[in-house]
């Protein structure tokens, strides 16, 4: 193989693939470079590394890459909560394993091919401190990865800047948006997809909204960076015909950001030769403005959705740029419940520590969420995070992080953890500090442990990939040891089957 890419989404119950690794693999394969993506990286042993190296690496191998965005420190826990994942990630290095493992792994690669390069991409590439790394990809690498491959194979010119260790390749020098409309992930037999697997698929890139807490790397105007309807149709039908794929995790910051888009995609999905199932992100204020989206979304195949509510406090909502009054949010959620209850799993996301919101206000929200008639199936709370600075001056930054004083925050302590993760420094506002916001968040989240359903938006497809049915995911109570143990056993079997095929 010319290129090897290791990837995983570890620390979360179930199994699902990270789109980024396969998007890069698609571009490399199109350019004529043989590429193997390898899953379950967090659980790999050095014996596995030796077997993989022996099979896939030779004198023609240009580089070994690691997609770091969704990697956290290796843990023995069968599943960890959203809060524990953040905590583990805070003290993670670039890769899940410890330093000795990583360096020995690099040595195994180099022993097989002394000229091979080590490459880090994804969310943790913004800090360039891992010993042994030759190149770091900053930002989207759809084009820059081809530039690197051409440089290593043919000696073509490559634009780089020095990192603390190794060299940086930035998407600023290799922009990739001009032809995004025809972007695809072209799955191959050698990706070893599982039967009936729900796959990630890109719908759009970027976000048209400007929430003050959000560090989205790509803000855009309506209609920009949108995949062609015909290209998306070709992609969906190809996956169905080759692999029988009917379920997806939609990679789109806000699926319903425009009503025209919802109608257009609804019409497309109705034309497919199969019944589509998908999960994704949505905005309730857009549904408030276009209530007919209730029917359009369920008819399009939506099964689980994360609705970014963040707060039900009117002052805080206004401060962070949320579109409508919280009373209208509740009104719209009750409207959705009339049709969606039992068919679509709805999860609301909330942030603890927003400007202008007291602890009393937050508990008032929790009280409403715990009511028997609450239209949301589940809720996830996160403490406000102000991202740290990194080696990358162009790394995404929120409005609050850019000017914390304007929003009532004082940075009170050093950055936590290693600085490699996106978890940022300590802060203080008029009502609380980050440490207290984390404790409060954990206390709130514990109150939802026995709440149905088993699956929220984040793990719905990951559990479907383990063989659970929709009816099971919406009726069972989550976080019990019986469920977690069963899911762990199922995943371990998938992993065993995967490596048997990979190394055969």
C-alpha positions in Angstrom: 0.0 0.0 0.0 1.1 3.6 -0.7 -0.7 5.0 2.3 -2.0 3.6 5.6 -4.5 5.6 7.7 -5.4 4.5 11.3 -8.7 5.7 12.7 -11.2 5.0 15.5 -14.0 6.6 17.5 -13.1 5.2 20.9 -14.6 5.8 24.3 -18.2 5.8 23.0 -20.6 2.9 23.1 -21.1 1.0 19.9 -19.3 1.2 16.6 -19.3 3.9 13.9 -16.7 5.2 11.4 -15.1 8.6 11.3 -15.9 10.2 7.9 -12.6 12.2 7.6 -10.3 9.2 7.2 -12.4 7.8 4.3 -12.8 11.1 2.7 -9.0 11.4 2.5 -8.7 7.8 1.4 -11.2 8.6 -1.5 -9.0 11.4 -2.8 -5.8 9.4 -2.5 -7.4 6.4 -4.3 -8.8 8.7 -7.1 -5.2 10.1 -7.5 -3.9 6.5 -8.0 -2.5 5.9 -4.6 -3.4 2.6 -3.0 -4.7 3.3 0.5 -5.8 1.2 3.4 -7.9 2.6 6.3 -7.6 0.6 9.5 -10.3 0.7 12.2 -10.3 -0.1 15.9 -6.9 1.7 16.4 -7.4 2.4 20.1 -7.5 -1.4 20.8 -4.6 -2.4 18.6 -1.7 -4.2 20.2 1.9 -4.1 19.1 1.5 -7.6 17.7 -1.4 -6.3 15.6 0.9 -3.4 14.4 3.6 -6.0 13.4 1.0 -8.0 11.4 -0.4 -4.9 9.7 3.1 -3.7 8.9 4.1 -7.0 7.4 1.0 -7.1 5.2 0.6 -3.5 4.1 3.9 -1.7 4.3 6.8 -2.2 1.8 9.2 0.0 -0.1 6.3 1.6 -2.0 4.6 2.9 1.2 4.9 6.7 1.3 3.4 7.5 4.7 1.3 6.2 7.7 -1.3 8.6 8.8 -3.5 9.0 12.0 -6.9 10.6 12.0 -6.9 12.1 15.5 -10.2 14.1 15.8 -12.2 11.4 17.6 -9.4 9.6 19.4 -9.0 9.8 23.2 -6.8 8.1 25.7 -7.2 4.3 25.7 -9.5 3.2 28.5 -10.7 -0.2 29.7 -14.2 1.1 30.3 -16.8 -0.5 28.0 -18.4 2.9 27.6 -17.8 6.3 29.1 -20.2 9.2 29.4 -20.0 12.4 27.4 -18.4 14.1 30.5 -15.9 11.3 31.2 -15.0 11.4 27.5 -14.1 15.1 27.8 -12.1 14.4 31.0 -10.2 11.6 29.4 -9.6 13.7 26.2 -8.2 16.6 28.3 -5.2 14.5 29.4 -4.8 12.5 26.2 -1.9 12.8 23.9 -2.2 12.8 20.2 -2.9 9.1 20.1 -4.7 6.8 22.6 -1.7 4.8 23.6 1.2 5.9 25.9 4.5 7.3 24.7 6.4 4.0 24.8 3.7 2.2 22.7 3.7 5.0 20.1 7.4 5.2 19.7 7.7 1.4 19.4 4.9 1.5 16.8 6.8 4.1 14.8 10.0 2.0 15.0 8.2 -1.0 13.6 7.1 1.0 10.6 10.6 2.5 10.1 12.2 -0.9 10.4 10.1 -2.2 7.5 10.6 0.9 5.4 13.2 3.4 6.7 11.9 6.1 4.3 8.3 6.0 5.5 6.8 9.2 6.9 4.6 9.6 9.9 1.7 12.0 9.5 -0.9 13.4 11.9 -4.2 15.0 10.8 -7.4 15.9 12.4 -8.3 17.9 15.5 -5.2 17.2 17.5 -2.8 18.2 14.8 -2.8 21.8 15.9 -0.2 21.1 18.5 3.0 19.8 16.9 4.8 18.1 19.7 4.7 14.4 19.1 8.2 12.9 18.7 8.7 11.1 15.4 6.1 12.9 13.4 7.2 14.2 10.0 4.1 16.1 8.8 1.1 17.7 10.4 -2.1 18.5 8.4 -3.9 21.7 9.5 -7.5 22.0 8.4 -9.2 20.1 5.7 -6.8 17.9 3.8 -8.8 16.9 0.7 -6.2 18.6 -1.5 -3.1 18.9 0.7 -2.9 15.1 1.2 -2.4 14.7 -2.6 0.3 17.4 -2.6 2.1 15.4 0.1 1.8 12.1 -1.8 3.0 13.7 -5.0 5.9 15.2 -3.1 7.0 11.9 -1.6 6.5 9.9 -4.8 7.6 12.3 -7.5 9.5 15.0 -5.7 6.9 17.7 -6.5 7.1 21.0 -4.7 5.4 21.0 -1.3 4.5 24.2 0.7 5.2 23.7 4.4 6.0 25.7 7.5 8.1 24.5 10.4 6.3 22.9 13.4 7.8 22.3 16.9 8.5 18.8 15.5 8.2 18.1 11.8 6.6 20.2 9.1 3.1 21.7 8.8 0.9 21.4 5.6 -2.0 23.9 5.8 -5.3 23.9 3.9 -4.7 27.7 3.5 -2.1 26.7 0.9 -4.2 23.9 -0.5 -7.9 25.1 -0.5 -10.5 22.5 -1.3 -13.9 24.3 -1.5 -14.2 25.2 -5.2 -15.4 21.8 -6.2 -16.9 20.6 -2.9 -20.3 20.2 -4.6 -19.0 17.0 -6.2 -17.3 15.6 -3.1 -18.0 11.9 -2.2 -16.8 9.1 0.0 -16.2 6.2 -2.3 -16.3 3.1 -0.1 -14.4 0.1 -1.3 -14.5 -3.7 -0.6 -11.2 -3.3 1.2 -12.9 -1.1 3.8 -14.6 -4.2 5.1 -18.1 -2.7 5.8 -20.3 -4.7 8.1 -23.7 -6.0 6.9 -26.4 -3.3 7.3 -23.8 -0.8 8.6 -24.9 2.8 9.1 -22.2 4.9 7.4 -21.2 8.6 7.7 -21.9 10.7 4.7 -21.3 14.4 4.0 -24.4 16.5 3.0 -22.9 20.0 3.5 -19.8 21.6 5.1 -19.9 24.6 7.4 -22.6 26.5 9.2 -24.5 29.6 8.4 -25.2 30.5 12.0 -22.9 32.5 14.4 -23.5 31.2 17.9 -21.1 33.0 20.3 -19.9 29.8 22.1 -19.2 27.9 18.9 -15.7 27.4 17.3 -16.9 26.1 14.0 -13.9 26.2 11.6 -16.1 27.1 8.6 -18.8 29.8 8.7 -20.5 30.2 5.4 -23.3 32.0 3.5 -26.5 30.1 2.7 -26.0 27.8 -0.2 -22.2 27.6 0.0 -20.3 24.4 0.3 -23.4 22.3 -0.5 -23.2 18.9 -2.2 -24.9 18.6 -5.5 -28.2 16.7 -5.3 -27.2 14.5 -8.2 -23.9 13.7 -6.7 -25.5 12.8 -3.4 -28.0 10.6 -5.2 -25.2 8.8 -7.1 -23.4 8.2 -3.8 -26.5 6.8 -2.0 -27.4 4.5 -4.8 -23.8 3.3 -5.3 -23.6 2.4 -1.6 -27.0 0.6 -1.7 -26.1 -1.4 -4.8 -22.6 -2.4 -3.7 -23.1 -2.8 0.0 -26.8 -2.8 0.7 -26.4 0.5 2.8 -29.7 2.1 3.9 -28.6 3.8 7.1 -26.5 6.9 7.6 -25.0 9.4 10.1 -25.4 12.7 8.2 -22.3 14.9 8.5 -23.9 18.3 8.3 -23.6 21.1 10.9 -27.3 21.9 10.5 -29.4 19.7 8.2 -32.4 22.0 8.2 -30.5 25.3 7.9 -32.7 26.2 4.9 -36.2 25.2 4.0 -35.4 24.9 0.3 -32.7 22.3 1.3 -35.1 20.3 3.4 -37.6 20.1 0.5 -34.9 19.3 -2.1 -33.5 16.5 -0.1 -36.9 15.2 0.9 -37.7 14.9 -2.8 -34.5 13.1 -3.5 -34.9 10.6 -0.7 -38.4 9.8 -1.9 -36.9 8.7 -5.2 -34.4 6.2 -3.8 -35.0 2.5 -4.4 -34.8 1.9 -0.6 -36.2 3.4 2.6 -33.5 5.7 4.0 -32.7 6.0 7.8 -30.5 8.8 9.1 -29.4 10.8 12.1 -28.1 14.3 12.3 -28.2 17.8 13.7 -31.1 20.3 13.5 -32.3 23.8 14.5 -35.8 24.2 16.2 -36.0 27.9 15.2 -36.1 27.0 11.6 -38.9 24.5 12.2 -40.7 27.2 14.0 -40.6 29.3 10.9 -41.4 26.4 8.6 -43.6 24.0 10.6 -44.2 21.7 7.6 -40.6 20.5 8.2 -42.1 18.2 10.9 -43.6 16.0 8.2 -40.8 16.5 5.7 -38.1 15.3 8.2 -39.9 12.2 9.3 -40.9 11.2 5.7 -37.2 11.7 4.7 -36.1 8.9 7.1 -34.9 10.8 10.2 -34.5 8.5 13.2 -32.6 10.5 15.8 -31.7 14.2 15.9 -29.7 16.5 18.1 -31.4 19.9 18.6 -29.0 22.6 19.7 -31.1 24.5 22.3 -28.3 25.4 24.7 -30.5 27.4 27.1 -34.1 28.2 28.0 -33.1 31.5 29.6 -34.2 34.4 27.4 -31.3 36.7 28.3 -28.7 34.0 27.8 -30.3 32.9 24.5 -30.1 36.4 23.2 -26.5 36.9 24.4 -25.3 33.8 22.5 -27.2 34.5 19.3 -30.0 31.9 19.4 -32.8 32.9 17.1 -36.1 32.7 19.0 -37.5 33.1 22.5 -37.3 29.9 24.6 -41.1 29.8 24.9 -41.3 29.4 21.1 -38.8 26.6 21.3 -41.0 24.7 23.8 -44.1 25.4 21.7 -42.3 24.0 18.6 -41.0 20.9 20.5 -44.5 20.1 21.6 -45.7 20.5 18.0 -43.0 18.0 16.9 -44.0 15.5 19.6 -47.5 15.2 18.1 -46.0 13.3 15.1 -42.5 12.3 16.2 -43.0 10.6 19.5 -42.0 6.9 19.2 -40.6 7.4 15.7 -37.8 9.9 16.1 -35.4 10.1 19.1 -35.0 13.8 20.0 -32.1 15.0 22.1 -31.7 18.6 23.2 -28.2 19.9 23.9 -27.7 22.5 26.7 -24.6 24.4 28.0 -23.9 25.2 31.7 -22.1 28.5 32.3 -23.5 30.6 29.5 -23.4 34.4 29.9 -26.4 35.7 31.9 -27.6 32.3 33.2 -27.6 31.5 36.9 -27.6 28.0 38.5 -31.3 28.6 39.5 -32.2 29.1 35.9 -30.4 26.0 34.8 -32.2 23.9 37.4 -35.5 25.4 36.2 -34.6 23.9 32.7 -33.8 20.5 34.2 -37.2 20.5 36.1 -39.0 21.1 32.8 -37.0 18.4 31.0 -37.9 15.9 33.8 -41.6 16.4 33.3 -43.6 13.5 32.1 -45.0 15.4 29.1 -41.6 16.9 28.1 -41.4 16.6 24.3 -37.7 15.8 24.3 -36.7 12.2 24.7 -33.3 13.0 26.1 -31.0 15.9 27.0 -27.2 16.3 27.1 -25.5 19.0 29.2 -21.9 20.3 28.7 -20.0 22.9 30.7 -19.0 25.9 28.6 -15.6 25.4 27.0 -13.4 28.3 25.9 -10.9 26.7 23.5 -7.2 27.1 24.2 -4.7 28.6 21.8 -2.5 26.2 19.8 0.4 26.3 17.4 -2.1 27.0 14.6 -2.9 30.7 14.4 -5.8 29.8 12.1 -7.4 27.3 14.4 -11.2 27.8 15.0 -12.1 30.2 17.8 -15.5 31.2 19.2 -16.7 34.8 19.7 -16.5 34.2 23.5 -12.9 32.9 23.2 -11.9 35.8 21.1 -13.2 38.3 23.6 -14.1 36.7 26.9 -14.4 40.0 28.8 -17.1 41.2 26.4 -19.3 38.3 27.5 -18.5 38.6 31.2 -15.7 36.0 31.5 -12.3 36.2 33.2 -9.7 33.6 32.4 -8.6 32.6 35.9 -6.2 29.8 35.5 -3.8 28.0 33.2 -4.9 25.7 30.4 -5.9 22.3 31.7 -4.5 19.0 30.6 -1.8 18.8 27.9 -3.1 21.5 25.5 -3.5 18.9 22.8 -7.2 18.5 23.2 -9.7 21.3 22.5 -10.6 21.5 26.2 -9.6 25.0 27.3 -8.6 27.0 30.4 -10.4 27.9 33.6 -12.9 30.7 33.5 -15.1 32.7 35.9 -18.3 34.7 35.3 -20.8 36.4 37.6 -22.5 33.1 38.5 -19.9 30.3 38.5 -16.5 29.1 37.3 -15.5 26.3 35.0 -14.8 23.8 37.8 -18.2 24.4 39.4 -19.9 24.3 35.9 -18.3 20.8 35.4 -19.6 19.6 38.8 -23.0 21.0 38.2 -23.1 19.4 34.7 -22.3 16.0 36.1 -24.9 16.3 38.8 -27.5 17.2 36.2 -26.5 14.5 33.7 -26.8 11.9 36.5 -30.4 12.8 36.8 -31.0 11.6 33.2 -29.3 8.2 33.6 -32.6 6.2 33.9 -34.4 8.2 31.3 -35.4 6.5 28.1 -34.4 6.0 25.3 -31.3 3.8 25.3 -29.9 5.7 22.3 -29.5 9.4 21.8 -28.5 11.1 18.6 -24.8 10.4 19.2 -25.0 6.6 19.6 -28.1 5.6 17.7 -26.3 4.5 14.5 -23.4 3.1 16.5 -25.9 0.8 18.3 -27.8 -0.1 15.2 -24.4 -1.2 13.8 -24.2 -3.7 16.7 -27.5 -5.2 15.6 -30.0 -3.4 17.9 -33.4 -2.6 16.4 -35.0 0.9 16.4 -37.7 -0.4 18.8 -35.1 -1.5 21.3 -33.3 1.8 21.2 -36.3 3.9 21.9 -37.9 1.8 24.6 -35.0 0.6 26.8 -33.4 2.6 29.6 -29.7 3.4 29.1 -26.5 3.2 31.0 -27.3 -0.1 32.8 -24.5 -2.6 33.2 -26.5 -5.3 31.3 -26.8 -3.1 28.2 -23.2 -1.9 28.3 -21.8 -5.5 28.8 -24.0 -6.8 25.9 -22.9 -3.9 23.6 -19.2 -4.6 24.5 -19.5 -8.2 23.7 -21.1 -7.4 20.3 -18.4 -4.8 19.5 -15.6 -7.2 20.4 -17.0 -9.8 18.0 -17.1 -7.1 15.2 -13.5 -6.2 15.9 -12.4 -9.8 15.8 -14.2 -10.4 12.5 -12.8 -7.2 11.1 -9.2 -8.1 11.8 -9.7 -11.6 10.5 -10.7 -10.2 7.1 -8.1 -7.4 7.2 -5.2 -9.7 7.8 -6.3 -12.7 5.8 
